[in-house]
């Protein structure tokens, strides 16, 4: 689903919590490519995961209501 760079950037940034400049240095790529890859990875993951979660606006509204 994700390309190698997208996967590495996503894991380093969102899981391992490295900053963009550190990731660029680690992967020997430009910071602008890190940012673009991170945005693309997040978008692809969202497109993949949201349909599997069956999230609807009414379901999230009921979750916030107090139980009786």
C-alpha positions in Angstrom: 0.0 0.0 0.0 2.7 2.5 1.0 6.0 2.9 -0.9 9.2 2.3 0.9 10.0 5.9 1.5 6.4 6.7 2.6 6.5 3.8 5.1 9.9 4.8 6.5 8.9 8.4 6.8 5.6 7.6 8.5 7.2 5.2 11.0 10.1 7.6 11.8 7.8 10.6 12.2 4.6 9.4 13.7 5.7 6.3 15.6 9.4 7.0 16.5 8.8 10.8 16.7 11.8 12.0 14.7 11.5 15.5 13.3 11.5 16.2 9.6 15.1 17.4 9.3 16.4 14.3 11.2 14.4 12.0 8.9 15.8 13.8 5.8 19.3 13.2 7.2 18.7 9.6 8.1 17.1 8.8 4.7 19.5 11.1 2.8 16.5 12.9 1.1 15.3 16.5 1.1 13.0 17.8 3.9 10.4 18.7 1.2 10.3 15.0 0.1 9.9 14.0 3.8 6.9 16.3 4.2 5.3 15.2 0.9 5.8 11.5 1.7 4.4 12.0 5.2 1.3 13.7 3.8 0.8 11.1 1.1 1.3 8.2 3.6 -1.3 9.6 6.0 -3.8 10.2 3.1 -3.3 6.6 1.8 -3.6 5.1 5.3 -6.8 7.1 5.9 -8.3 6.0 2.6 -7.5 2.4 3.5 -8.6 2.4 7.2 -11.7 4.5 7.2 -13.9 2.1 5.2 -12.8 -0.7 7.4 -13.8 1.1 10.6 -17.4 1.8 9.3 -17.3 5.2 11.0 -20.5 7.2 10.6 -21.4 10.6 12.0 -24.4 9.1 13.9 -22.2 6.5 15.5 -19.7 9.1 16.8 -22.6 11.3 18.1 -24.0 8.4 20.1 -20.6 7.7 21.6 -20.5 11.2 23.2 -23.9 10.8 24.8 -24.1 9.9 28.5 -25.2 6.3 29.2 -28.4 5.8 31.2 
